[in-house]
Amino acid sequence: MLITKEKILQLLEDVYDPEIPVLNIVEMGIVRNVNENDNGYEIEITPTYSGCPAMKTIEDEIKDLLSSEGIEKVKIKKIYSPAWTTGWLSEETKLKLKDYGIAPPEGNTEEFLTRKITCPFCKSTNTKLTSEFGSTSCKSLHYCNNCSQPFEHFKCI
């Protein structure tokens, strides 16, 4: 059975980030490349930030998924340079975050502490930062003064 790079990428769309279960690892830009060689397949992945605890789970899910499709020879290679950035998220991916209730990244890292983040629920910018860290290090906690909803924001990285 011929397995193409495109087929593997399509299969990997069924692996979701355990910390943001609305996004798969391909659309997040975690999957950098798929290489076929004499020893099987090498999947190159990049963590969203150094020390991301979800990476082990993601690696295991990749191997389990591909194994279930009869692809046994799989090596996972972590790529750290260039570092993952929120700039790799498409507008469609950012919309999925917003629809899920996480404010997508806006602006750049220098504006993080001063920028008013748009509430994903009511679209107001009358919000305030309540904690630099949310449920994960790549998210911050905010509060909307307009609709009184707390929400997370995916930081610009």
N, C-alpha and C positions, 0 to 999 in steps of 0.2 A: 504494500500500500504506500503510495507516494504522499508524503506529508509536506506541504509547502510552508514557507515562512508565513504567508498570508493566512493559511489554515490555522497555524499555531496562534497567530495574533487574534484571529477570530475566536478561538477557544479561550484564550486568556481574557476575553471580554466578560467571561463568566466568573472571574475572580474579582471580588470586591474588596476595597479597603475596609478592614474591620472597624476602623475608627470613623469612617465616613461611608456607611454601607450603601449610599445612593450612587457612588462613583466606582467604576471598575478601574483596575490598575493600568489599562491601556489608555483610557481617556484622561487619567490623572498624569500620564507621562512617566509613571514609575517604570514601565517596560520601555527600555531604550532600544533594544535590538534583539533579534533572534538569528542565531547562526547555526548552520548545519555543518558538521564535520564528520570525520571517520568514526568518532566516538559518540555520535548521536547529535543532540541539540544543546546549544548553550543559550540560555536566556539571560540577557543583561538587564539588570534592574538598578534603579537609583532610589535610595530612601528620600522621603520628602524633607527630612532633616536628619542630621547625624544623631545616631542613637535612637532612632524611631523604633519603639517596641513592637510595632506591627510587622516589621520586616520578616521575622522568623515565621509568623503565621502565614504571611503572603508566600514565602518560599515553599512552605509545606503545602499550601493550597495549590500552587502551581504544579508541584510534583505529583500530588494526588490526582489533580484534574487530568494532566497529561497521561499519567499511568492508566487512568480509567479509559482513556482513548487508545490504549495500546502503545503509548510512547514511553518506553522505560528508561532509555538512556538520556537523562536530562541533567545538565549541570547549570547551577544558578551562579552567575557572576555579578557581584555588586560593583557598580561604577560610581565613584564619588566625584569625579571631575569631568565635565563641569557639574557643579552642585545643582540639584533640582531647584526649580524656581516656579513661583506661581504664574510667571509669564508663559509657562507651557500649557496652562489651562485655556481651552478654547472658550469662546463666549457661550456656546451651548453647555459646556461643563459648568461654567459659572452660574448659568441659569438653573441647572439642576441643583446646585448648592443652595441657591436662593429659594427655590421651590420646596426644598427639604427643611428650610428654616435656618440655614447658616448663611450669614451675610458673606458674599464672595469677596475675594481680595480686591481692593481698590487702591489706586495710587501707588506709592512706593514705600519702602521701609522707613525712610526718613520722616515721613508724614504720620507714622503709626500712632504716636502719642497725642498728636494735636488734631488729627483729622476726625471729623464727625462721620461716623459710619452709618450708612443707610439701613434702616430697619427692614428686614426681609418680610415682615408681616404687613406694616402699614405704609411703608416707603418714606417715612419721616426721617429727617436728619437730626431731629431733636433727641439725640442719644448721648449716652455717656459711657465711658470705659469703666467697668467695675473691677476687672481683674485682667492683668496682662496675660494670664494663662487660663484657658478653659479646660475642657475635659481632656485635652491633649496639648502639648507644648506648641503645636502649630495653630492653635485657635486661642482667641481672647474672649472674655465675657463682657457683654454690653447690656445696657438697659435702655429701653425706649421710653422717654418721658411722655410721648404722645399716646401710645396705646398700652403702656404699662407692662410690656412684655420683655422678659429677659431673652437674650439670644446670643449665639456664638458668632464670631467673625473669623473667617479663615485668613490668617495673617499673610501679608505680602512677604514673601521670602525670596 
